């Protein structure tokens, strides 16, 4: 199982998406970017399939960021998967 990765550690746009990779690069460059995490395609699929371990890992990751608005990008999912999240 993969797990959520802090944005600062995201380098691979193919695995995590371009937005996450660019936000990670901005954080590493010292720019003011809210802390967050990224999910790879396999992890998103596991959460969408209601995998309990993946759901628990996502909950743990969400607890590490401030309780404010959470931005998401669903570019790796189709409409049916988005509706189930």
PyMOL commands that set and color helices and strands:
alter all, ss='L'
color gray80, all
select helices_A, chain A and resi 7-9+13-16+18-28+41-48+52-62+79-84
alter helices_A, ss='H'
color red, helices_A
select strands_A, chain A and resi 5-6+37-38
alter strands_A, ss='S'
color yellow, strands_A
deselect
rebuild
show_as cartoon
